[in-house]
Amino acid sequence: MSGRGAGRSRRGGRGCGGKRGSSNYVRGRAREYRVKKRLYEEGALWVVRSYGSHGLFDLTAVFPDHVRLIQVKKRYLHPEEKKALEDFAEKVKADNISVEVWFTRPRPRVARLTGAKATLDAW
């Protein structure tokens, strides 16, 4: 078989909607799009999603007076990821750039990493 969709299963995988058969990638992408929508509602001028998310941040949001670098998680941040984000936050010297982790479960909340301090806010 050749051509479009060759070798793909009809269930599961990228792009399948609904709970049954949806992959971690699809669910994670949906969470990122929900946060992206929220950022636009908060007044962001531009929000870009990092496809593949192999970097530190899933989303970069530009507001008129500040920039937010965001990692989106369901409910858990691995200690190695936390350390990498905290190290990056300490290196950022500009007051108008924030490093954030947005958790979507069990209730939505935001952890802002500014230097060595962390604050947790509900959104």
Contacts in CASP RR format, 6 or more apart in sequence:
PFRMAT RR
TARGET T0000
AUTHOR 0000-0000-0000
METHOD contacts of the structure
MODEL  1
MSGRGAGRSRRGGRGCGGKRGSSNYVRGRAREYRVKKRLYEEGALWVVRS
YGSHGLFDLTAVFPDHVRLIQVKKRYLHPEEKKALEDFAEKVKADNISVE
VWFTRPRPRVARLTGAKATLDAW
1 7 0 8 1.000
11 20 0 8 1.000
11 21 0 8 1.000
12 21 0 8 1.000
12 22 0 8 1.000
12 23 0 8 1.000
13 21 0 8 1.000
13 22 0 8 1.000
13 23 0 8 1.000
13 25 0 8 1.000
13 26 0 8 1.000
14 23 0 8 1.000
14 25 0 8 1.000
14 26 0 8 1.000
15 22 0 8 1.000
15 26 0 8 1.000
16 22 0 8 1.000
16 23 0 8 1.000
16 26 0 8 1.000
17 26 0 8 1.000
27 74 0 8 1.000
28 72 0 8 1.000
28 74 0 8 1.000
31 72 0 8 1.000
31 74 0 8 1.000
31 104 0 8 1.000
32 49 0 8 1.000
32 53 0 8 1.000
32 58 0 8 1.000
32 59 0 8 1.000
32 72 0 8 1.000
33 49 0 8 1.000
34 104 0 8 1.000
35 58 0 8 1.000
35 59 0 8 1.000
35 70 0 8 1.000
35 72 0 8 1.000
35 102 0 8 1.000
35 104 0 8 1.000
36 47 0 8 1.000
36 49 0 8 1.000
36 59 0 8 1.000
38 123 0 8 1.000
39 47 0 8 1.000
39 59 0 8 1.000
39 61 0 8 1.000
39 68 0 8 1.000
39 70 0 8 1.000
40 47 0 8 1.000
42 63 0 8 1.000
43 63 0 8 1.000
44 61 0 8 1.000
44 62 0 8 1.000
44 63 0 8 1.000
44 68 0 8 1.000
45 62 0 8 1.000
45 63 0 8 1.000
45 64 0 8 1.000
46 61 0 8 1.000
46 62 0 8 1.000
47 59 0 8 1.000
47 60 0 8 1.000
47 61 0 8 1.000
47 62 0 8 1.000
48 59 0 8 1.000
48 60 0 8 1.000
49 58 0 8 1.000
49 59 0 8 1.000
50 57 0 8 1.000
50 58 0 8 1.000
50 59 0 8 1.000
50 60 0 8 1.000
56 69 0 8 1.000
56 71 0 8 1.000
56 84 0 8 1.000
56 85 0 8 1.000
56 88 0 8 1.000
57 69 0 8 1.000
57 70 0 8 1.000
57 71 0 8 1.000
58 70 0 8 1.000
58 71 0 8 1.000
58 72 0 8 1.000
59 68 0 8 1.000
59 69 0 8 1.000
59 70 0 8 1.000
59 72 0 8 1.000
60 67 0 8 1.000
60 68 0 8 1.000
60 69 0 8 1.000
60 70 0 8 1.000
61 67 0 8 1.000
61 68 0 8 1.000
61 70 0 8 1.000
65 96 0 8 1.000
66 96 0 8 1.000
66 97 0 8 1.000
66 98 0 8 1.000
67 96 0 8 1.000
67 97 0 8 1.000
67 98 0 8 1.000
68 97 0 8 1.000
68 98 0 8 1.000
68 100 0 8 1.000
69 97 0 8 1.000
69 98 0 8 1.000
69 99 0 8 1.000
69 100 0 8 1.000
70 100 0 8 1.000
70 101 0 8 1.000
70 102 0 8 1.000
71 77 0 8 1.000
71 81 0 8 1.000
71 85 0 8 1.000
71 100 0 8 1.000
71 101 0 8 1.000
71 102 0 8 1.000
72 101 0 8 1.000
72 102 0 8 1.000
72 104 0 8 1.000
73 101 0 8 1.000
73 102 0 8 1.000
73 103 0 8 1.000
73 104 0 8 1.000
74 103 0 8 1.000
74 104 0 8 1.000
74 105 0 8 1.000
75 103 0 8 1.000
75 104 0 8 1.000
75 105 0 8 1.000
75 106 0 8 1.000
77 85 0 8 1.000
77 101 0 8 1.000
77 103 0 8 1.000
77 111 0 8 1.000
85 99 0 8 1.000
85 101 0 8 1.000
85 113 0 8 1.000
86 113 0 8 1.000
86 115 0 8 1.000
86 116 0 8 1.000
86 118 0 8 1.000
88 99 0 8 1.000
89 99 0 8 1.000
89 113 0 8 1.000
89 114 0 8 1.000
89 115 0 8 1.000
90 115 0 8 1.000
90 116 0 8 1.000
92 99 0 8 1.000
92 115 0 8 1.000
98 112 0 8 1.000
98 113 0 8 1.000
98 114 0 8 1.000
99 112 0 8 1.000
99 113 0 8 1.000
99 114 0 8 1.000
100 110 0 8 1.000
100 111 0 8 1.000
100 112 0 8 1.000
100 113 0 8 1.000
101 110 0 8 1.000
101 111 0 8 1.000
101 113 0 8 1.000
102 108 0 8 1.000
102 109 0 8 1.000
102 110 0 8 1.000
102 111 0 8 1.000
102 123 0 8 1.000
103 109 0 8 1.000
103 110 0 8 1.000
103 111 0 8 1.000
107 122 0 8 1.000
108 122 0 8 1.000
108 123 0 8 1.000
109 120 0 8 1.000
109 121 0 8 1.000
109 122 0 8 1.000
109 123 0 8 1.000
110 120 0 8 1.000
110 121 0 8 1.000
110 122 0 8 1.000
110 123 0 8 1.000
111 118 0 8 1.000
111 119 0 8 1.000
111 120 0 8 1.000
112 118 0 8 1.000
112 119 0 8 1.000
112 121 0 8 1.000
END
